[in-house]
Amino acid sequence: MYSELDKKNKRNLIKRIGVMHGIEITDRMIQAFINVPREEFVLERDKNSAYVDSPRPILAGQTISAIHMVIMYISPSLSDPKEGDIVLEVGAGSGYNAALFAEMVAPKGSSNPGHVYALEIIPELVEFARENIERTGYSDRVTIIHADGGIGYPEKAPFDIISVAAASKGIPEPLKEQLKVGGRMIIPVGTTFFQELILIRKESSGNFSQKNICGVRFVPLTGKYG
Ligand SMILES: C[S@@+](CC[C@H](N)C(=O)[O-])C[C@H]1O[C@@H](n2cnc3c(N)ncnc32)[C@H](O)[C@@H]1O
């Protein structure tokens, strides 16, 4: 789909973003970033600025996150996605982050493909994300579900990775319960004005370690845990 020049530009962009934000960039991340066409996940009017590293507005007053943020989420020091992992994404939005995760856990031709379950609370965005995922060929690896993500998705739990893309006041208990032992959760926690990105690891049943990563600014988590 992309020319060699496009691929080279995308490779250079992700590497530069990695250096600027101190994010370790692996070959698998580069391949995932090249493979997923971000321009297909933004609004028509924003196609020319899809690769500007800032959040872009999508529908219903929501945003597709900045490139450095989604890259940080799939990096080895945060979610550390492995082939075969089962991922829960809370806040599907455009579906872009879900497609990137799909490239990491279920690359084409994988003999042990994982899956991404992406929950979205706004019906208009469920439709938007589904259309984007289908058009770009990820519907066999990503399922978009209309649900309140704070409650998680017990039907497919436990998860290796839970990736939350909206800011919560605290860490929703159901999400902790639905994490596998050894699983990782990334969640922005705080108020509208200041949030901390937190990495949680389930060490054993009922026993979690927690690390503060950096200050961030996400749209709020709504629903029961908002
Ligand atoms: C920053 S956007 C996510 C961007 C998205 N990851 C992407 O790749 O485009 C946050 C999303 O979380 C959704 N959201 C907020 N609260 C939610 C909840 N309780 N359950 C599911 N989705 C929620 C919003 O509607 C919005 O689409």
The ligand as an SDF file (V2000), in Angstrom:
LIG
                    3D

 27 29  0  0  0  0  0  0  0  0999 V2000
   -8.6450    9.6730   23.7540 C   0  0  0  0  0  0  0  0  0  0  0  0
  -10.0440    8.8490   23.0910 S   0  0  0  0  0  0  0  0  0  0  0  0
   -9.3680    7.3050   22.5970 C   0  0  0  0  0  0  0  0  0  0  0  0
   -8.5940    7.3210   21.3570 C   0  0  0  0  0  0  0  0  0  0  0  0
   -8.5000    5.9520   20.7520 C   0  0  0  0  0  0  0  0  0  0  0  0
   -7.7200    5.0260   21.5410 N   0  0  0  0  0  0  0  0  0  0  0  0
   -8.0190    5.9980   19.3280 C   0  0  0  0  0  0  0  0  0  0  0  0
   -7.1170    5.2280   18.9630 O   0  0  0  0  0  0  0  0  0  0  0  0
   -8.5800    6.7880   18.5570 O   0  0  0  0  0  0  0  0  0  0  0  0
  -10.9350    8.2810   24.5170 C   0  0  0  0  0  0  0  0  0  0  0  0
  -12.1770    7.4710   24.1920 C   0  0  0  0  0  0  0  0  0  0  0  0
  -12.6620    6.8900   25.3810 O   0  0  0  0  0  0  0  0  0  0  0  0
  -14.0770    6.8120   25.2700 C   0  0  0  0  0  0  0  0  0  0  0  0
  -14.6390    6.5630   26.6070 N   0  0  0  0  0  0  0  0  0  0  0  0
  -14.7790    7.4270   27.6360 C   0  0  0  0  0  0  0  0  0  0  0  0
  -15.3260    6.7830   28.6950 N   0  0  0  0  0  0  0  0  0  0  0  0
  -15.5400    5.4960   28.3200 C   0  0  0  0  0  0  0  0  0  0  0  0
  -16.0820    4.3490   28.9650 C   0  0  0  0  0  0  0  0  0  0  0  0
  -16.5330    4.3730   30.2160 N   0  0  0  0  0  0  0  0  0  0  0  0
  -16.1240    3.1970   28.2560 N   0  0  0  0  0  0  0  0  0  0  0  0
  -15.6800    3.1080   26.9700 C   0  0  0  0  0  0  0  0  0  0  0  0
  -15.1730    4.1750   26.3180 N   0  0  0  0  0  0  0  0  0  0  0  0
  -15.0990    5.3510   26.9770 C   0  0  0  0  0  0  0  0  0  0  0  0
  -14.4350    8.1380   24.6410 C   0  0  0  0  0  0  0  0  0  0  0  0
  -15.7330    8.1160   24.0980 O   0  0  0  0  0  0  0  0  0  0  0  0
  -13.3280    8.2810   23.6000 C   0  0  0  0  0  0  0  0  0  0  0  0
  -13.7080    7.7260   22.3810 O   0  0  0  0  0  0  0  0  0  0  0  0
  1  2  1  0
  2  3  1  0
  2 10  1  0
  3  4  1  0
  4  5  1  0
  5  6  1  0
  5  7  1  0
  7  8  2  0
  7  9  1  0
 10 11  1  0
 11 12  1  0
 11 26  1  0
 12 13  1  0
 13 14  1  0
 13 24  1  0
 14 15  1  0
 14 23  1  0
 15 16  2  0
 16 17  1  0
 17 18  1  0
 17 23  2  0
 18 19  1  0
 18 20  2  0
 20 21  1  0
 21 22  2  0
 22 23  1  0
 24 25  1  0
 24 26  1  0
 26 27  1  0
M  CHG  2   2   1   9  -1
M  END
$$$$
